[in-house]
C-alpha cells in the first residue's frame, strides 16, 4: 500500500468515527472517492443490524483474497471478532459475517481491518435500516437503506 493510500485510509477511519449519519457518510464517501481513490478489493457491502446482526463482505477485485485473521469491530474498539483461519474470498464472492462477541445497535458502525490492523472499510449509521444498508450499485456504490435484504448475493436486485 502506498503512503498516500495509507493516509487516505486513516482519514477515512477518523471520519467514520465522527460521522454517524448515513447522509453525511455518503457525502464523505463522495469526497474521498471522487478523485479516483480506489477502495480496497474487500468491502463491506451490506449490513443488517435488526433483528439479526450480520455484515456482508464482498470481493470486488479480480483475484481471490485470503481474509484469514482479518477482523471486524463495531463502534466500540473493544468489540473485535476475527475471521476464521483458511477463509479465502474468491473474486466476485460474498462472505456473510455474524458477530459472535458483540451486537450491532441502532447507532453503530461496522469496521473491517486486515490481519495487520490496517483499516479496509467501514460504514456508520444512526438508526436501524428499514430493511438493510446496502451498497448500490453492488460493491462500489454508496450505502442505501434497501427494503429487501440480499444477504450473500448481488445488492442490485434490491437497489432503488
Number of C-alpha atoms within 10 A of each C-alpha: 6 7 8 10 14 14 11 16 20 15 13 20 19 11 16 23 16 11 19 19 16 19 15 13 20 17 11 16 18 13 12 17 12 10 8 8 12 11 16 15 19 25 23 25 33 31 31 22 23 17 9 10 16 21 25 20 23 26 22 21 16 10 12 16 15 15 19 16 18 21 20 25 22 22 18 11 9 10 14 17 18 19 18 12 11 10 14 14 19 17 16 17 17 21 20 17 17 17 20 12 10 15 16 22 18 13 14 21 24 22 24 25 18 19 15 9 11 15 20 22 23 22 30 26 24 15 15 19 18 12 18 23 27 32 23 22 18 20 24 16 14 20 27 21 21 22 15 15 20 19 20 17 18 22 21 15 14 19 19 10
